[in-house]
């Protein structure tokens, strides 16, 4: 019969000091948390388990490194990088923006998934003064797809909404606040250039691309709000 010994170690998951010893693996002592039922060991030799790994992945993604580049730099597998990217993005929530009467810009950015024939669009809205991203979506450039984004901006009682000359916008935005003239979307167009520079998947001439939409969306959440 294996006895569990009470220790004062804090759980790596819930931080509660309610852990007991629970056997060994490869000669390394493992622990079990009675609060959250997590099993862990005090230290790990594999880089992926270090406390700073997620922060490093997030920073490298924001600086234009591809998945394979991050894998080589940190010394972990590409599948671990992808799974961590999804985990990090799920923990990020869009910031609550409640300032009313601001000016906004909305624009689309094209990219492709898996094959160049399977192109898609990234549509997003920014607050003109702070350049804060209000929301975004990845998908077809249709009225039904864009409507939820525009409705979210309209809830903020905007003073003006600036767009390009896409023929969908006039039917979604009230004429009194809809602005469409030359160079009116300069700020978001400049942000598109920054995205393509810092975001390996969006570079125009690159061998990096998204194999699945969920990874594209996860990377965008990390870049915009991470």
N, C-alpha and C positions, 0 to 999 in steps of 0.2 A: 504494500500500500504506500503510495507517494503522499507525503505530507506537504501541505501548503504553509509557508512561513510568512508571517506578517512582516512587512517592511515599511519604511517611511518614504519610499520613492513616490513621486508624483507621476500621475499618468501623462504620457505624451499626447494623448488625445483630448481628455477632458480636464487635465491639470489637477484632478482630485488626488489627495494622498491616501488612497484606499486600495493599494496594490499588494498582491501576494506573489511569492515566487511560484513559478509554474514550469518546472523542468528546464532542461537545457537542449540547445540545438547546435550541433557542431562545437560542443564544448563551451558555448556562450549561454549565460543565464538569461532566461526569459521570465517575463512578469505578466500577471493578469490583473486587470482593473475590475473591481467588483461594482464600480459605479456605471461604467459604460461597456463592460464586457470586452474591452480591447486587449489584445495580446501584443506585447512589444518587448524589445530588449534595450538595454541602457545606451548602447552605441552601435552603429552600423558601419561596416567597412565600405559598402556600396554607396557611392556619391548621391544617388537618388534619394536616400533616406536622411540626408543631412538637412538641418533646419533652414539653411540658406538657399537650397536648390530651387524652390519655387520662385523666390524673389529673383534669382539669377535668370531663370527661364523667362520670367516676365520682362525683365530689363532687356535681355537679348532680343526678344520678339519685338520690342518697341524700337530697337536700334537697327532693324533691318536684317537680322540673321535668319537664315532658313532653318528648317527642322534638322537637316543633316549637319549644318554648321554648329547648331547648338549641341547636338549629340556629340560631335567631336570635341568641342570646347570643354563641356562639362564632364564628358567621359561616361555617358549613359546611353542606352539604346534609343533609337528614334521612336520606337513604339512607346517608351516611357515618356519621352518628350511630348508626344501627341496626347497621351492619356492625362498627363499633368496639365497640359494646356486646357483641356476640357474641364478638368477639376477646378483650375484657377478661375476660368471664365464663369463657371456656375456660382462661384462665391462673390462675383462682382454684380452689383445692382446699378441700374441707371440712376444717376443723381437726381434728386427731387428738385426740379426747377419751378419756382413759383412766382418769379418776378413778372408782373403784368406790364403790357404796353411797350414791349421791346420790338426791335426789328429783327427779322429772321431771313435767312437765305436757304433755299432748298435746291439741291442739284443731284445728278446721277453720275455714277462712275462705272464704266463697264469693265468686266473681267471675264474669265472663263473657268470652268470646273472640269478637270480631268482631260477634256479635249478642247481644242480651240473652236470647234464647231458648237460646243455646248456653252456659249457665252451667257452671262447673266449680268444683272445690274445691282449696284449698291446705291441705294437712295437714302440720303440723310439730310437732316436739318440742323443748322447751327444758329446760335444767337449772335447777331452781327458784332456787338461790341466786345464780348468776352470770348467769342469763337467756341463757346461750349456746345457740345453735340447734344441735342435734345433727344433724338432717337434715330434709329436707322433700320433698314430691312434689306434683305438680299432676295431678289426674285425678279420676275418679269416687270417691265415698265408699262403697267396697265392702270386704268383708273381704279379698279377694285383693290389693287395691291398698294397704290400710293395713298388712297383715301385715309386709312388709319393714321398714317404719319401726319398728314395735313390736319386731320381732326385734332390730334394731340397738340399741334402748334396753335390751332384756333382756340383751344381751351385756355390758352395763356393770353387771350385778348390782345393779339399783336397790333402794333401800330402800322406795320407794313410787312409784307412777305414778298421777297424778291426771288424770281425764278428765271430760267431761260425761256425760250419760246416753244417749249414742248406743248402741243395742243391739248394735253390732258388737264393742265393746271387751271385754265379759265373756268372749267366746270366744277372745280373743287374749292377754289378760293374766291371769296367775295370781291367783286370788281373794285370796290372802294379802297381796299388795302392791298390789292395785287399790283405789283410793279414789275414791268418787263421792258427794259430798255438796255441799250448797249453798255457793257461793263458793269451792270448792276449786281452781278454775282462774282465780283472780283475776289472777295475774301474766301468764298468756298471753293472757287476755282484754284486759288493758291493752295488751299488745304488739300485739294485733290493731288496737286503736284507733290506736296509734302508726304501724303499717303503713299504715292508711288515710289518716293525716294526711301522712306523708312519701312516699307512693307514689301518684303521680298516677293510675295505672291502677286502683287499688283504691278510690279515692274513691267515695262512694255517689252523689253528684250531680256528674257531670263529663262532658265530651265526650271525655275521653281514655280509650282502651281498647286492649286487645291485639288485634292482627290475627292473631297466630300464637302458639301455645303456647311456641315456642322463645324468643321475646322476653320472655315473661312469666317463664319459668324463668331466663333470663339476668339479668334485672333483679333477681330474688329472690336469686340467688347473689351479685350485687354488693352488695345491701343487707345480707344476713346476714353475709357473710364478706369483702367487698371492702375 
